[in-house]
């Protein structure tokens, strides 16, 4: 019997170099999917759309906007500045 696995849906809050590193790890795993990011920098959100296939409606300007959506993913990486 073939086991069908559902991809784990991830979000990343803070999509600078650390967030993008985790984005690359998610992209490399066939059982994971990056579905949402939050970052105040517009060109960073555009990069998430282009390079990581995150839908525009799931690219948020900040953590408050991201968390206001309720549960949209299974797990998140908090990659904001220390």
SULKAVEN-V195725 format. One record per backbone hydrogen bond with DSSP energy under -0.5 kcal/mol. NH is the residue of the N-H (numbers start at 1). CO is the residue of the C=O. If there is no record, write none. Layout:
# SULKAVEN-V195725
NH_CO ; NH_CO
This chain:
# SULKAVEN-V195725
4_2 ; 5_3 ; 8_31 ; 10_8 ; 10_33 ; 11_75 ; 12_36 ; 13_77 ; 14_12 ; 14_38 ; 20_16 ; 21_17 ; 22_18 ; 23_19 ; 24_20 ; 25_21 ; 26_22 ; 27_23 ; 28_24 ; 29_25 ; 29_26 ; 30_28 ; 32_29 ; 33_8 ; 35_10 ; 35_33 ; 36_10 ; 37_58 ; 38_12 ; 39_60 ; 42_40 ; 44_41 ; 45_41 ; 46_42 ; 47_43 ; 48_44 ; 49_45 ; 50_46 ; 51_47 ; 52_47 ; 52_48 ; 53_49 ; 54_48 ; 55_53 ; 58_55 ; 59_56 ; 60_37 ; 60_58 ; 66_62 ; 67_63 ; 68_64 ; 69_66 ; 70_67 ; 72_70 ; 74_9 ; 75_9 ; 77_11 ; 78_76 ; 79_13 ; 79_77
